[in-house]
Amino acid sequence: MSKEDFYDVLGVSRDASGADIKSAYRKLAMKYHPDRNAGDAESEANFKKVSEAYEILKDDEKRAAYDRFGHQAFDGMGAGPGRGGFGADFSSSFADVFDDLFGEFMGGRRGGRSRGADLRYNMEITLEDAFEGKQATIRVPGSVACEDCEGSGAAAGTRPETCATCSGHGKVRAQQGFFTLERTCPSCGGVGRVIKNPCGTCGGSGRQQKERSLSVDIPAGVEDGTRIRLTGEGEAGQRGAQPGDLYIFLSVTPHALFQRDGLDLFCRVPIAMTEAALGTHLEVPTLDGGRSRVTIPEGTQSGRQFRLRGKGMPALRGRGHGDMYVQTMVETPVHLTRKQKELLKEFAKAGTEKNSPESSGFFARVKDFFDGAKG
């Protein structure tokens, strides 16, 4: 049986960056790790498979060889971590992301100070904003480093002291199965220091509440649900620890004229029955503020689409635009005068099946259906 492509195993494209490959492996390793799937042979097999793929693709030379020769580049060489027992799988590839995942397995980060929480900000933009991009200023409430103690949490003239429980390491060890695991020190919260004289402004946390003004760059082409990450703009960490991130979730408000589908735009245009029958020319707006001329041929039906190339949304990544589709909606006249009704009746009497081929064909099929049911 042929082996699955390593890029497919990790769910990344062949031009993925090293950071993308590591991120994909990190998620899959977390999902399939045996500590989270005790006794699950399938998860263990998947963990070995993603570890083998990552072992090759994380190394530039091995990746280049794989891109050129595929799996044959390593046949018989023992290059992949999948050869051998589980220990080989774990020690080689998983070590790269062990520090990142350890905190999630144990409910805290491995050593170090407690990182600040991430924040979410919901932001509404118009379709025009999504088309053109914009610079926006937002007001974000949250915690920032205390100005009086500069984030240390200690009162003026004092400083934090080494934690006696962990001797300043910020972590304590515990035995679990085959592994010696480390977790955040419960006494100092992973800081490695304790404060005997806390700052009067922040109460020793090293943080205080403050509303900040932030500038946000919204690129052209964003979609509803797009997430923008502002690194380090989340909640401040305790006692000078690293701050979290701010995630801005965009929602695009409905537009009065246009509907979006990916890179394409759709505009429904009502036209009179006579215009649809005889043909006409329309001038339709485009989202960039311009106008385009559309020729409507005679006999146009409701739902027919006319394509305007390059008049859709810009691509968020890459170049070019989508297309715009003008969709006709033939409008049945209402509030007819007596004269108009008489003219329509005369028109109907003078009509033939050729004037309405779709309806004539439909009712012919209906007749055949009922005749068949009777037989």
C-alpha positions as CSV (number, residue, x, y, z in Angstrom):
1,M,0.0,0.0,0.0
2,S,1.4,3.4,-0.9
3,K,2.1,5.8,1.9
4,E,0.0,8.9,2.3
5,D,1.6,12.2,1.1
6,F,3.3,13.9,4.1
7,Y,1.7,17.3,3.2
8,D,-1.7,15.7,3.2
9,V,-1.0,14.0,6.5
10,L,-0.3,17.4,8.1
11,G,-3.1,19.2,6.1
12,V,-0.8,21.8,4.6
13,S,0.0,22.9,1.0
14,R,3.3,22.1,-0.6
15,D,4.4,25.7,-0.4
16,A,3.6,26.0,3.3
17,S,6.1,27.8,5.4
18,G,8.1,26.2,8.2
19,A,5.9,28.0,10.8
20,D,2.7,26.7,9.1
21,I,4.1,23.2,9.1
22,K,4.9,23.4,12.8
23,S,1.6,24.9,13.7
24,A,-0.3,22.1,11.8
25,Y,1.8,19.4,13.5
26,R,1.2,21.0,16.9
27,K,-2.6,20.8,16.5
28,L,-2.5,17.2,15.3
29,A,0.0,16.1,18.0
30,M,-2.3,17.6,20.6
31,K,-5.3,15.8,19.1
32,Y,-3.6,12.3,18.8
33,H,-1.2,12.3,21.7
34,P,-1.4,9.0,23.7
35,D,-1.7,10.9,27.0
36,R,-5.1,12.2,25.8
37,N,-6.2,8.9,24.1
38,A,-5.1,6.2,26.5
39,G,-5.6,2.8,24.9
40,D,-6.6,4.1,21.5
41,A,-4.5,2.3,19.0
42,E,-5.8,4.4,16.1
43,S,-4.8,7.6,17.8
44,E,-1.4,6.3,18.5
45,A,-1.0,5.2,14.9
46,N,-2.1,8.7,13.7
47,F,0.4,10.3,16.2
48,K,3.2,8.3,14.7
49,K,2.1,9.2,11.2
50,V,2.0,13.0,11.8
51,S,5.3,12.8,13.7
52,E,7.0,11.0,10.8
53,A,5.6,13.6,8.3
54,Y,6.8,16.5,10.5
55,E,10.3,14.9,11.0
56,I,10.8,15.1,7.3
57,L,9.1,18.4,6.4
58,K,10.6,20.4,9.3
59,D,14.1,19.8,7.9
60,D,14.9,21.9,4.8
61,E,17.3,19.3,3.3
62,K,14.9,16.3,4.0
63,R,12.0,18.3,2.7
64,A,13.8,19.2,-0.6
65,A,14.7,15.5,-1.1
66,Y,11.1,14.5,-0.4
67,D,9.7,17.2,-2.8
68,R,12.0,15.7,-5.5
69,F,11.8,12.0,-4.9
70,G,8.9,11.4,-2.6
71,H,9.0,8.6,-0.1
72,Q,11.6,6.8,-2.2
73,A,14.1,9.4,-0.9
74,F,14.1,7.7,2.5
75,D,13.3,4.0,1.7
76,G,15.7,1.8,3.6
77,M,17.5,4.7,5.3
78,G,15.5,4.8,8.5
79,A,15.1,8.5,8.1
80,G,11.5,8.8,9.4
81,P,10.6,8.6,13.1
82,G,7.9,6.1,12.2
83,R,10.5,3.3,12.0
84,G,10.9,1.8,15.5
85,G,8.8,2.0,18.6
86,F,6.7,4.8,20.0
87,G,9.7,6.3,21.8
88,A,11.4,7.2,18.5
89,D,8.2,9.0,17.4
90,F,7.9,11.0,20.6
91,S,11.5,12.0,21.2
92,S,12.3,13.3,17.8
93,S,9.4,15.3,16.5
94,F,7.3,15.9,19.5
95,A,10.2,17.5,21.4
96,D,9.9,20.6,19.1
97,V,6.5,21.5,20.4
98,F,6.6,19.9,23.8
99,D,7.0,23.2,25.6
100,D,4.0,24.6,23.8
101,L,1.7,21.6,24.5
102,F,2.8,20.9,28.0
103,G,0.8,23.8,29.5
104,E,-2.3,22.6,27.7
105,F,-1.8,19.0,29.0
106,M,-1.2,20.2,32.6
107,G,-3.5,23.2,32.8
108,G,-0.7,25.8,32.8
109,R,2.4,26.8,30.9
110,R,5.7,25.1,31.5
111,G,7.6,27.2,33.9
112,G,7.8,31.0,33.5
113,R,5.2,33.5,34.4
114,S,1.5,33.4,33.7
115,R,0.8,34.9,30.3
116,G,-1.9,37.5,30.0
117,A,-5.3,36.4,28.7
118,D,-6.3,36.9,25.1
119,L,-9.1,39.4,24.3
120,R,-11.8,39.4,21.7
121,Y,-13.2,42.5,20.0
122,N,-16.2,42.3,17.7
123,M,-16.1,44.9,14.9
124,E,-18.7,45.6,12.2
125,I,-17.6,46.9,8.8
126,T,-19.4,47.7,5.6
127,L,-19.0,45.8,2.3
128,E,-17.3,48.9,0.9
129,D,-14.8,48.7,3.8
130,A,-14.1,45.1,2.9
131,F,-13.7,46.1,-0.7
132,E,-11.3,49.0,-0.2
133,G,-9.7,48.2,3.2
134,K,-9.5,50.8,5.9
135,Q,-7.7,52.1,9.0
136,A,-9.8,52.0,12.1
137,T,-9.3,53.2,15.6
138,I,-10.9,51.1,18.4
139,R,-11.2,51.6,22.1
140,V,-10.3,48.5,24.1
141,P,-10.9,48.2,27.9
142,G,-8.6,45.8,29.7
143,S,-5.6,45.4,32.0
144,V,-2.2,47.0,31.3
145,A,1.1,46.9,33.2
146,C,0.8,49.0,36.4
147,E,2.6,52.4,35.9
148,D,3.6,52.8,39.6
149,C,5.5,49.5,40.0
150,E,6.2,49.1,36.2
151,G,4.5,45.7,36.3
152,S,6.5,44.1,39.1
153,G,3.7,44.1,41.6
154,A,6.1,45.2,44.4
155,A,5.7,48.5,46.4
156,A,8.2,51.3,45.7
157,G,11.5,50.7,47.3
158,T,11.0,46.9,47.4
159,R,11.3,44.0,45.1
160,P,9.9,40.5,44.7
161,E,11.7,37.7,46.6
162,T,12.6,34.2,45.5
163,C,9.9,31.7,46.0
164,A,10.8,29.1,48.6
165,T,8.6,26.3,47.1
166,C,10.2,26.2,43.7
167,S,13.5,28.0,44.6
168,G,12.8,30.5,41.9
169,H,12.3,28.0,39.1
170,G,8.6,28.8,38.7
171,K,7.8,25.1,38.4
172,V,7.7,21.9,40.4
173,R,8.1,18.3,39.3
174,A,5.8,15.4,39.5
175,Q,6.1,11.8,38.4
176,Q,3.5,10.5,35.9
177,G,3.9,7.1,34.3
178,F,7.2,7.0,32.4
179,F,7.6,10.7,32.4
180,T,8.8,13.2,35.0
181,L,6.5,16.2,34.4
182,E,6.8,19.8,35.4
183,R,4.0,22.1,36.3
184,T,3.5,25.7,37.4
185,C,4.5,26.3,41.0
186,P,1.3,26.7,43.1
187,S,2.9,29.1,45.5
188,C,4.2,31.8,43.1
189,G,2.0,31.0,40.0
190,G,5.0,30.2,37.9
191,V,6.7,33.6,38.5
192,G,9.5,32.2,40.7
193,R,9.1,35.1,43.1
194,V,6.8,36.2,45.8
195,I,5.8,39.7,46.9
196,K,5.8,40.5,50.6
197,N,5.1,44.3,50.1
198,P,2.6,44.6,47.3
199,C,2.1,47.8,45.3
200,G,-0.7,49.8,46.6
201,T,-2.0,50.7,43.2
202,C,-2.4,47.3,41.7
203,G,-2.4,45.2,44.9
204,G,0.6,43.2,43.8
205,S,-0.8,42.0,40.5
206,G,1.4,44.3,38.4
207,R,-1.7,45.3,36.4
208,Q,-4.3,48.0,36.4
209,Q,-7.5,48.6,34.3
210,K,-7.2,51.1,31.5
211,E,-9.0,51.8,28.2
212,R,-6.6,52.0,25.3
213,S,-6.9,53.4,21.7
214,L,-5.6,51.0,19.1
215,S,-5.2,51.5,15.3
216,V,-6.3,48.5,13.2
217,D,-5.3,47.9,9.6
218,I,-8.2,46.1,7.8
219,P,-6.9,44.8,4.5
220,A,-8.9,44.8,1.3
221,G,-10.7,41.5,0.7
222,V,-11.6,40.5,4.2
223,E,-14.7,38.4,4.6
224,D,-17.4,38.0,7.2
225,G,-15.8,36.2,10.2
226,T,-12.2,37.2,9.3
227,R,-10.0,37.3,12.4
228,I,-7.2,39.8,12.9
229,R,-4.6,39.2,15.5
230,L,-2.8,42.0,17.3
231,T,0.1,40.4,19.1
232,G,0.7,41.6,22.7
233,E,-2.4,43.8,22.8
234,G,-4.4,41.5,25.1
235,E,-4.5,41.5,28.9
236,A,-1.2,42.3,30.6
237,G,0.4,39.3,32.3
238,Q,0.8,39.2,36.1
239,R,3.9,40.9,37.5
240,G,5.5,41.8,34.2
241,A,4.7,38.5,32.4
242,Q,4.1,38.5,28.7
243,P,0.7,40.0,27.6
244,G,-1.9,38.1,25.7
245,D,-3.1,38.9,22.2
246,L,-6.1,40.8,20.9
247,Y,-8.3,39.1,18.3
248,I,-10.6,41.3,16.2
249,F,-13.5,39.4,14.7
250,L,-15.0,41.2,11.7
251,S,-18.6,41.0,10.6
252,V,-19.7,42.6,7.3
253,T,-23.1,44.2,7.4
254,P,-25.6,43.4,4.6
255,H,-25.5,45.6,1.6
256,A,-28.5,47.2,0.0
257,L,-27.5,46.3,-3.6
258,F,-24.9,43.6,-3.5
259,Q,-24.6,40.1,-2.2
260,R,-21.2,38.5,-1.8
261,D,-20.2,34.9,-2.5
262,G,-16.4,34.5,-2.0
263,L,-14.7,36.9,-4.5
264,D,-17.9,37.3,-6.6
265,L,-20.6,39.9,-6.2
266,F,-24.2,39.6,-7.3
267,C,-26.6,42.4,-8.0
268,R,-30.3,41.7,-8.7
269,V,-31.7,44.2,-11.2
270,P,-35.5,44.4,-11.8
271,I,-36.5,45.1,-15.4
272,A,-39.9,45.8,-16.9
273,M,-41.6,43.1,-18.8
274,T,-41.5,45.1,-22.0
275,E,-37.7,45.7,-21.6
276,A,-37.2,41.9,-21.1
277,A,-39.2,41.2,-24.2
278,L,-37.8,43.8,-26.5
279,G,-34.3,44.2,-25.1
280,T,-32.7,47.2,-23.5
281,H,-29.5,48.7,-22.1
282,L,-28.9,49.1,-18.3
283,E,-26.4,51.1,-16.4
284,V,-25.6,49.3,-13.2
285,P,-23.4,50.5,-10.2
286,T,-20.2,48.7,-9.2
287,L,-18.8,48.5,-5.7
288,D,-15.8,50.7,-6.5
289,G,-18.2,53.6,-7.1
290,G,-18.3,53.3,-10.9
291,R,-20.9,52.3,-13.4
292,S,-21.0,49.5,-16.1
293,R,-23.3,49.2,-19.1
294,V,-25.1,45.9,-19.6
295,T,-26.9,44.9,-22.8
296,I,-30.1,43.0,-22.2
297,P,-31.1,41.0,-25.3
298,E,-34.7,40.6,-26.3
299,G,-36.4,37.6,-24.7
300,T,-34.4,37.8,-21.5
301,Q,-35.9,35.7,-18.7
302,S,-35.9,36.2,-14.9
303,G,-32.7,34.8,-13.3
304,R,-30.5,35.3,-16.3
305,Q,-27.0,36.5,-15.3
306,F,-24.6,38.8,-17.0
307,R,-21.0,38.7,-16.0
308,L,-18.8,41.7,-15.5
309,R,-15.2,40.5,-15.3
310,G,-13.0,41.9,-12.6
311,K,-15.7,43.9,-10.9
312,G,-16.0,41.6,-7.8
313,M,-14.1,41.6,-4.5
314,P,-10.3,41.8,-4.3
315,A,-8.4,38.7,-3.2
316,L,-7.2,39.0,0.4
317,R,-4.1,37.0,-0.4
318,G,-2.7,37.4,-3.9
319,R,-3.8,39.6,-6.7
320,G,-6.8,40.1,-8.9
321,H,-10.6,40.5,-8.3
322,G,-13.6,38.3,-8.6
323,D,-16.4,39.0,-11.0
324,M,-19.7,40.7,-10.6
325,Y,-22.9,39.1,-11.9
326,V,-26.0,41.1,-12.8
327,Q,-29.1,39.0,-12.3
328,T,-32.2,40.1,-14.1
329,M,-35.6,39.9,-12.4
330,V,-38.5,40.5,-14.8
331,E,-41.1,42.5,-13.1
332,T,-44.8,41.8,-13.7
333,P,-46.7,45.1,-14.2
334,V,-49.2,46.0,-11.5
335,H,-52.0,48.6,-11.2
336,L,-52.9,48.4,-14.9
337,T,-55.2,50.9,-16.5
338,R,-58.1,49.7,-18.6
339,K,-56.2,50.5,-21.8
340,Q,-53.2,48.5,-20.7
341,K,-55.4,45.5,-19.8
342,E,-57.0,45.7,-23.3
343,L,-53.7,45.8,-25.0
344,L,-52.4,42.8,-23.0
345,K,-55.5,40.8,-23.8
346,E,-55.0,41.6,-27.5
347,F,-51.3,40.6,-27.2
348,A,-52.3,37.3,-25.5
349,K,-54.8,36.5,-28.3
350,A,-52.2,37.1,-30.9
351,G,-49.6,35.0,-29.2
352,T,-48.3,31.6,-30.2
353,E,-46.4,28.8,-28.5
354,K,-43.2,30.2,-29.9
355,N,-43.7,33.3,-27.7
356,S,-43.7,31.3,-24.5
357,P,-41.7,28.1,-25.2
358,E,-40.9,27.2,-21.6
359,S,-44.5,27.4,-20.3
360,S,-45.8,25.6,-23.4
361,G,-43.2,22.9,-22.9
362,F,-44.0,22.5,-19.3
363,F,-47.8,22.1,-19.7
364,A,-47.2,19.6,-22.5
365,R,-45.2,17.5,-20.0
366,V,-47.9,17.9,-17.5
367,K,-50.4,16.6,-20.0
368,D,-48.2,13.6,-20.8
369,F,-47.9,12.9,-17.1
370,F,-51.6,12.8,-16.4
371,D,-52.2,10.8,-19.6
372,G,-49.6,8.3,-18.4
373,A,-51.2,8.1,-15.0
374,K,-54.6,7.3,-16.5
375,G,-53.2,4.6,-18.7
